[in-house]
């Protein structure tokens, strides 16, 4: 289990993907929050608490929670 909180700037958000909501914060950096974050949109910044991260096909899939 990771204990890392990072600041991300959302470049693109997709609400319905196979893995849930995808907040893209750059090329090959995909953040998947545990709960849907309807208020976040392109250009917003958020603190993201990382629970798990793995690289697949040169893309990072990062799961966790958006911190308030």
Biopython code that builds the backbone (N, CA, C, O; Angstrom):
import numpy as np
from Bio.PDB.StructureBuilder import StructureBuilder

atoms = [
    (1, "UNK", "N", (0.844, -1.184, 0.000)),
    (1, "UNK", "CA", (0.000, 0.000, 0.000)),
    (1, "UNK", "C", (0.884, 1.240, 0.000)),
    (1, "UNK", "O", (1.836, 1.346, 0.773)),
    (2, "UNK", "N", (0.554, 2.160, -0.869)),
    (2, "UNK", "CA", (1.329, 3.386, -0.981)),
    (2, "UNK", "C", (0.740, 4.453, -0.064)),
    (2, "UNK", "O", (-0.441, 4.400, 0.281)),
    (3, "UNK", "N", (1.547, 5.400, 0.319)),
    (3, "UNK", "CA", (1.110, 6.499, 1.171)),
    (3, "UNK", "C", (1.599, 7.808, 0.579)),
    (3, "UNK", "O", (2.307, 8.571, 1.235)),
    (4, "UNK", "N", (1.219, 8.063, -0.662)),
    (4, "UNK", "CA", (1.727, 9.192, -1.405)),
    (4, "UNK", "C", (0.567, 10.075, -1.837)),
    (4, "UNK", "O", (-0.424, 9.574, -2.367)),
    (5, "UNK", "N", (0.676, 11.387, -1.620)),
    (5, "UNK", "CA", (-0.325, 12.343, -2.088)),
    (5, "UNK", "C", (0.375, 13.256, -3.087)),
    (5, "UNK", "O", (1.401, 13.863, -2.779)),
    (6, "UNK", "N", (-0.196, 13.345, -4.287)),
    (6, "UNK", "CA", (0.393, 14.179, -5.324)),
    (6, "UNK", "C", (-0.635, 15.156, -5.868)),
    (6, "UNK", "O", (-1.840, 14.914, -5.808)),
    (7, "UNK", "N", (-0.135, 16.261, -6.398)),
    (7, "UNK", "CA", (-0.993, 17.275, -7.001)),
    (7, "UNK", "C", (-1.029, 17.014, -8.505)),
    (7, "UNK", "O", (0.017, 16.919, -9.146)),
    (8, "UNK", "N", (-2.234, 16.899, -9.066)),
    (8, "UNK", "CA", (-2.371, 16.660, -10.497)),
    (8, "UNK", "C", (-3.176, 17.782, -11.144)),
    (8, "UNK", "O", (-4.044, 18.385, -10.512)),
    (9, "UNK", "N", (-2.876, 18.050, -12.407)),
    (9, "UNK", "CA", (-3.667, 18.979, -13.207)),
    (9, "UNK", "C", (-4.370, 18.141, -14.271)),
    (9, "UNK", "O", (-3.727, 17.417, -15.032)),
    (10, "UNK", "N", (-5.678, 18.246, -14.314)),
    (10, "UNK", "CA", (-6.468, 17.399, -15.194)),
    (10, "UNK", "C", (-6.424, 17.931, -16.621)),
    (10, "UNK", "O", (-6.810, 19.068, -16.891)),
    (11, "UNK", "N", (-5.945, 17.084, -17.523)),
    (11, "UNK", "CA", (-5.878, 17.424, -18.945)),
    (11, "UNK", "C", (-7.145, 16.964, -19.660)),
    (11, "UNK", "O", (-7.581, 17.580, -20.633)),
    (12, "UNK", "N", (-7.736, 15.860, -19.160)),
    (12, "UNK", "CA", (-8.950, 15.298, -19.760)),
    (12, "UNK", "C", (-9.605, 14.380, -18.734)),
    (12, "UNK", "O", (-8.913, 13.693, -17.982)),
    (13, "UNK", "N", (-10.912, 14.368, -18.701)),
    (13, "UNK", "CA", (-11.637, 13.479, -17.803)),
    (13, "UNK", "C", (-12.642, 12.637, -18.576)),
    (13, "UNK", "O", (-13.398, 13.155, -19.398)),
    (14, "UNK", "N", (-12.646, 11.352, -18.309)),
    (14, "UNK", "CA", (-13.617, 10.436, -18.913)),
    (14, "UNK", "C", (-14.382, 9.775, -17.769)),
    (14, "UNK", "O", (-13.789, 9.108, -16.921)),
    (15, "UNK", "N", (-15.696, 9.962, -17.752)),
    (15, "UNK", "CA", (-16.489, 9.454, -16.635)),
    (15, "UNK", "C", (-16.824, 7.971, -16.715)),
    (15, "UNK", "O", (-17.014, 7.330, -15.681)),
    (16, "UNK", "N", (-16.901, 7.416, -17.912)),
    (16, "UNK", "CA", (-17.309, 6.010, -18.041)),
    (16, "UNK", "C", (-16.295, 5.234, -18.855)),
    (16, "UNK", "O", (-16.369, 5.196, -20.083)),
    (17, "UNK", "N", (-15.342, 4.613, -18.165)),
    (17, "UNK", "CA", (-14.387, 3.722, -18.815)),
    (17, "UNK", "C", (-14.527, 2.349, -18.174)),
    (17, "UNK", "O", (-15.256, 2.189, -17.196)),
    (18, "UNK", "N", (-13.845, 1.380, -18.711)),
    (18, "UNK", "CA", (-13.890, 0.017, -18.169)),
    (18, "UNK", "C", (-13.435, -0.012, -16.713)),
    (18, "UNK", "O", (-13.941, -0.806, -15.919)),
    (19, "UNK", "N", (-12.483, 0.850, -16.362)),
    (19, "UNK", "CA", (-11.947, 0.881, -14.997)),
    (19, "UNK", "C", (-12.607, 1.941, -14.118)),
    (19, "UNK", "O", (-12.190, 2.142, -12.977)),
    (20, "UNK", "N", (-13.623, 2.616, -14.631)),
    (20, "UNK", "CA", (-14.296, 3.678, -13.880)),
    (20, "UNK", "C", (-13.892, 5.033, -14.432)),
    (20, "UNK", "O", (-13.464, 5.138, -15.582)),
    (21, "UNK", "N", (-14.026, 6.062, -13.621)),
    (21, "UNK", "CA", (-13.668, 7.416, -14.056)),
    (21, "UNK", "C", (-12.158, 7.514, -14.252)),
    (21, "UNK", "O", (-11.386, 7.047, -13.415)),
    (22, "UNK", "N", (-11.743, 8.122, -15.361)),
    (22, "UNK", "CA", (-10.331, 8.293, -15.678)),
    (22, "UNK", "C", (-10.018, 9.780, -15.732)),
    (22, "UNK", "O", (-10.533, 10.500, -16.588)),
    (23, "UNK", "N", (-9.177, 10.233, -14.821)),
    (23, "UNK", "CA", (-8.701, 11.613, -14.832)),
    (23, "UNK", "C", (-7.292, 11.588, -15.412)),
    (23, "UNK", "O", (-6.352, 11.138, -14.757)),
    (24, "UNK", "N", (-7.152, 12.072, -16.634)),
    (24, "UNK", "CA", (-5.856, 12.049, -17.307)),
    (24, "UNK", "C", (-5.077, 13.311, -16.959)),
    (24, "UNK", "O", (-5.575, 14.428, -17.101)),
    (25, "UNK", "N", (-3.843, 13.109, -16.501)),
    (25, "UNK", "CA", (-3.015, 14.230, -16.069)),
    (25, "UNK", "C", (-1.735, 14.296, -16.891)),
    (25, "UNK", "O", (-0.666, 14.611, -16.366)),
    (26, "UNK", "N", (-1.846, 14.005, -18.154)),
    (26, "UNK", "CA", (-0.691, 14.015, -19.035)),
    (26, "UNK", "C", (-0.628, 12.718, -19.816)),
    (26, "UNK", "O", (-1.385, 11.778, -19.575)),
    (27, "UNK", "N", (0.295, 12.699, -20.752)),
    (27, "UNK", "CA", (0.435, 11.525, -21.605)),
    (27, "UNK", "C", (0.799, 10.302, -20.758)),
    (27, "UNK", "O", (1.806, 10.297, -20.050)),
    (28, "UNK", "N", (-0.026, 9.291, -20.845)),
    (28, "UNK", "CA", (0.209, 8.002, -20.180)),
    (28, "UNK", "C", (0.125, 8.068, -18.656)),
    (28, "UNK", "O", (0.676, 7.204, -17.974)),
    (29, "UNK", "N", (-0.560, 9.086, -18.105)),
    (29, "UNK", "CA", (-0.779, 9.163, -16.648)),
    (29, "UNK", "C", (-2.273, 9.212, -16.403)),
    (29, "UNK", "O", (-2.909, 10.250, -16.585)),
    (30, "UNK", "N", (-2.829, 8.084, -15.991)),
    (30, "UNK", "CA", (-4.268, 7.919, -15.824)),
    (30, "UNK", "C", (-4.597, 7.658, -14.358)),
    (30, "UNK", "O", (-4.128, 6.683, -13.772)),
    (31, "UNK", "N", (-5.401, 8.530, -13.777)),
    (31, "UNK", "CA", (-5.775, 8.439, -12.370)),
    (31, "UNK", "C", (-7.220, 7.973, -12.264)),
    (31, "UNK", "O", (-8.111, 8.539, -12.896)),
    (32, "UNK", "N", (-7.444, 6.943, -11.466)),
    (32, "UNK", "CA", (-8.767, 6.350, -11.284)),
    (32, "UNK", "C", (-9.203, 6.500, -9.824)),
    (32, "UNK", "O", (-8.798, 5.705, -8.976)),
    (33, "UNK", "N", (-10.028, 7.519, -9.522)),
    (33, "UNK", "CA", (-10.481, 7.706, -8.140)),
    (33, "UNK", "C", (-11.465, 6.613, -7.727)),
    (33, "UNK", "O", (-12.205, 6.082, -8.556)),
    (34, "UNK", "N", (-11.463, 6.284, -6.429)),
    (34, "UNK", "CA", (-12.355, 5.246, -5.903)),
    (34, "UNK", "C", (-13.822, 5.635, -6.042)),
    (34, "UNK", "O", (-14.678, 4.768, -6.216)),
    (35, "UNK", "N", (-14.120, 6.933, -5.966)),
    (35, "UNK", "CA", (-15.503, 7.391, -6.137)),
    (35, "UNK", "C", (-15.545, 8.467, -7.220)),
    (35, "UNK", "O", (-14.590, 9.221, -7.406)),
    (36, "UNK", "N", (-16.659, 8.520, -7.919)),
    (36, "UNK", "CA", (-16.851, 9.450, -9.028)),
    (36, "UNK", "C", (-16.677, 10.895, -8.567)),
    (36, "UNK", "O", (-17.200, 11.277, -7.520)),
    (37, "UNK", "N", (-15.955, 11.690, -9.330)),
    (37, "UNK", "CA", (-15.673, 13.090, -9.006)),
    (37, "UNK", "C", (-16.302, 13.986, -10.075)),
    (37, "UNK", "O", (-15.617, 14.472, -10.975)),
    (38, "UNK", "N", (-17.606, 14.194, -9.962)),
    (38, "UNK", "CA", (-18.336, 14.935, -10.984)),
    (38, "UNK", "C", (-17.908, 16.392, -11.095)),
    (38, "UNK", "O", (-18.034, 16.987, -12.166)),
    (39, "UNK", "N", (-17.412, 16.970, -10.029)),
    (39, "UNK", "CA", (-17.058, 18.389, -10.034)),
    (39, "UNK", "C", (-15.738, 18.707, -10.715)),
    (39, "UNK", "O", (-15.448, 19.875, -10.975)),
    (40, "UNK", "N", (-14.929, 17.686, -11.010)),
    (40, "UNK", "CA", (-13.625, 17.937, -11.622)),
    (40, "UNK", "C", (-13.734, 17.966, -13.135)),
    (40, "UNK", "O", (-14.431, 17.154, -13.743)),
    (41, "UNK", "N", (-13.021, 18.930, -13.736)),
    (41, "UNK", "CA", (-13.055, 19.065, -15.194)),
    (41, "UNK", "C", (-11.669, 19.472, -15.698)),
    (41, "UNK", "O", (-10.765, 19.749, -14.909)),
    (42, "UNK", "N", (-11.520, 19.503, -17.005)),
    (42, "UNK", "CA", (-10.259, 19.874, -17.639)),
    (42, "UNK", "C", (-9.766, 21.223, -17.098)),
    (42, "UNK", "O", (-10.523, 22.192, -17.026)),
    (43, "UNK", "N", (-8.496, 21.263, -16.724)),
    (43, "UNK", "CA", (-7.889, 22.482, -16.201)),
    (43, "UNK", "C", (-7.856, 22.565, -14.687)),
    (43, "UNK", "O", (-7.093, 23.353, -14.128)),
    (44, "UNK", "N", (-8.679, 21.759, -14.009)),
    (44, "UNK", "CA", (-8.696, 21.750, -12.536)),
    (44, "UNK", "C", (-7.445, 21.066, -11.996)),
    (44, "UNK", "O", (-6.833, 20.237, -12.669)),
    (45, "UNK", "N", (-7.080, 21.426, -10.774)),
    (45, "UNK", "CA", (-6.028, 20.709, -10.062)),
    (45, "UNK", "C", (-6.666, 20.004, -8.869)),
    (45, "UNK", "O", (-7.669, 20.463, -8.321)),
    (46, "UNK", "N", (-6.074, 18.894, -8.484)),
    (46, "UNK", "CA", (-6.596, 18.111, -7.366)),
    (46, "UNK", "C", (-5.449, 17.406, -6.661)),
    (46, "UNK", "O", (-4.415, 17.123, -7.266)),
    (47, "UNK", "N", (-5.638, 17.127, -5.389)),
    (47, "UNK", "CA", (-4.701, 16.284, -4.650)),
    (47, "UNK", "C", (-5.205, 14.855, -4.745)),
    (47, "UNK", "O", (-6.382, 14.586, -4.502)),
    (48, "UNK", "N", (-4.320, 13.948, -5.095)),
    (48, "UNK", "CA", (-4.697, 12.560, -5.296)),
    (48, "UNK", "C", (-3.867, 11.679, -4.375)),
    (48, "UNK", "O", (-2.638, 11.690, -4.434)),
    (49, "UNK", "N", (-4.550, 10.912, -3.519)),
    (49, "UNK", "CA", (-3.877, 9.992, -2.604)),
    (49, "UNK", "C", (-3.760, 8.637, -3.298)),
    (49, "UNK", "O", (-4.764, 7.960, -3.524)),
    (50, "UNK", "N", (-2.548, 8.250, -3.632)),
    (50, "UNK", "CA", (-2.284, 7.033, -4.397)),
    (50, "UNK", "C", (-2.397, 5.803, -3.506)),
    (50, "UNK", "O", (-1.789, 5.734, -2.438)),
    (51, "UNK", "N", (-3.186, 4.832, -3.963)),
    (51, "UNK", "CA", (-3.274, 3.548, -3.268)),
    (51, "UNK", "C", (-2.491, 2.469, -4.005)),
    (51, "UNK", "O", (-1.850, 1.616, -3.392)),
    (52, "UNK", "N", (-2.557, 2.526, -5.346)),
    (52, "UNK", "CA", (-1.877, 1.513, -6.144)),
    (52, "UNK", "C", (-1.522, 2.120, -7.496)),
    (52, "UNK", "O", (-2.299, 2.889, -8.062)),
    (53, "UNK", "N", (-0.343, 1.770, -8.011)),
    (53, "UNK", "CA", (0.073, 2.254, -9.325)),
    (53, "UNK", "C", (0.787, 1.125, -10.057)),
    (53, "UNK", "O", (1.600, 0.401, -9.483)),
    (54, "UNK", "N", (0.457, 0.994, -11.357)),
    (54, "UNK", "CA", (1.172, 0.009, -12.163)),
    (54, "UNK", "C", (1.266, 0.515, -13.591)),
    (54, "UNK", "O", (0.415, 1.270, -14.062)),
    (55, "UNK", "N", (2.308, 0.086, -14.261)),
    (55, "UNK", "CA", (2.546, 0.481, -15.642)),
    (55, "UNK", "C", (2.156, -0.678, -16.561)),
    (55, "UNK", "O", (2.605, -1.812, -16.392)),
    (56, "UNK", "N", (1.308, -0.356, -17.539)),
    (56, "UNK", "CA", (0.886, -1.351, -18.529)),
    (56, "UNK", "C", (0.994, -0.704, -19.900)),
    (56, "UNK", "O", (0.404, 0.349, -20.143)),
    (57, "UNK", "N", (1.742, -1.328, -20.790)),
    (57, "UNK", "CA", (1.898, -0.829, -22.154)),
    (57, "UNK", "C", (2.315, 0.643, -22.183)),
    (57, "UNK", "O", (1.753, 1.435, -22.940)),
    (58, "UNK", "N", (3.287, 1.003, -21.371)),
    (58, "UNK", "CA", (3.830, 2.365, -21.289)),
    (58, "UNK", "C", (2.853, 3.402, -20.757)),
    (58, "UNK", "O", (3.087, 4.598, -20.929)),
    (59, "UNK", "N", (1.780, 2.992, -20.126)),
    (59, "UNK", "CA", (0.844, 3.915, -19.481)),
    (59, "UNK", "C", (0.762, 3.576, -18.001)),
    (59, "UNK", "O", (0.772, 2.406, -17.618)),
    (60, "UNK", "N", (0.680, 4.615, -17.170)),
    (60, "UNK", "CA", (0.513, 4.415, -15.736)),
    (60, "UNK", "C", (-0.967, 4.406, -15.392)),
    (60, "UNK", "O", (-1.701, 5.322, -15.764)),
    (61, "UNK", "N", (-1.403, 3.377, -14.685)),
    (61, "UNK", "CA", (-2.757, 3.269, -14.155)),
    (61, "UNK", "C", (-2.638, 3.447, -12.644)),
    (61, "UNK", "O", (-2.060, 2.605, -11.958)),
    (62, "UNK", "N", (-3.183, 4.538, -12.134)),
    (62, "UNK", "CA", (-2.999, 4.918, -10.734)),
    (62, "UNK", "C", (-4.364, 5.014, -10.073)),
    (62, "UNK", "O", (-5.212, 5.807, -10.482)),
    (63, "UNK", "N", (-4.564, 4.201, -9.050)),
    (63, "UNK", "CA", (-5.844, 4.216, -8.338)),
    (63, "UNK", "C", (-5.659, 4.834, -6.960)),
    (63, "UNK", "O", (-4.574, 4.791, -6.381)),
    (64, "UNK", "N", (-6.743, 5.410, -6.449)),
    (64, "UNK", "CA", (-6.687, 6.045, -5.132)),
    (64, "UNK", "C", (-7.888, 6.920, -4.898)),
    (64, "UNK", "O", (-8.978, 6.636, -5.395)),
    (65, "UNK", "N", (-7.697, 7.989, -4.139)),
    (65, "UNK", "CA", (-8.780, 8.882, -3.750)),
    (65, "UNK", "C", (-8.391, 10.337, -3.987)),
    (65, "UNK", "O", (-7.232, 10.720, -3.829)),
    (66, "UNK", "N", (-9.374, 11.131, -4.364)),
    (66, "UNK", "CA", (-9.170, 12.575, -4.468)),
    (66, "UNK", "C", (-9.319, 13.150, -3.056)),
    (66, "UNK", "O", (-10.318, 12.902, -2.381)),
    (67, "UNK", "N", (-8.321, 13.919, -2.618)),
    (67, "UNK", "CA", (-8.355, 14.539, -1.289)),
    (67, "UNK", "C", (-9.043, 15.887, -1.381)),
    (67, "UNK", "O", (-8.877, 16.606, -2.366)),
    (68, "UNK", "N", (-9.796, 16.226, -0.386)),
    (68, "UNK", "CA", (-10.497, 17.531, -0.355)),
    (68, "UNK", "C", (-9.605, 18.592, 0.247)),
    (68, "UNK", "O", (-10.011, 19.749, 0.360)),
]
sb = StructureBuilder()
sb.init_structure("model")
sb.init_model(0)
sb.init_chain("A")
sb.init_seg("    ")
for serial, (resi, resn, name, xyz) in enumerate(atoms, 1):
    if name == "N":
        sb.init_residue(resn, " ", resi, " ")
    sb.init_atom(name, np.array(xyz, "f"), 0.0, 1.0, " ", f" {name:<3s}", serial, name[0])
structure = sb.get_structure()
